[in-house]
Amino acid sequence: MSRPWCCALPGGIRLAVQITPNAKKTEVIGVLDDALKLKLQAQPIEGKANEALVKFLAGVLSVPKGAVVITHGLTGKRKLIEVATGLGPEEAERILLALQKS
């Protein structure tokens, strides 16, 4: 199954996400345009949305916050994130999409 938003890296995975800051609550919306769409309950100022994103992903993927690194898109809505984890893309996809709002 092709999942351009979630792929394997040596020692972890890479996620392509698109965020919507200033939401009422942090939640997974689903996959849209080759990215995992997330709403974040944080403002896009002074890195607050990025911090919230790292904290959220670290929590749901059960890794320390230091294992989640935003490699591209620090100031944009679309971001590439590398996660140092033993999870494969299939497991990460299952965990993240299980949180999807129905």
Order of alpha helices (4+ residues) and beta strands (2+ residues): beta-beta-beta-beta-alpha-beta-beta-alpha
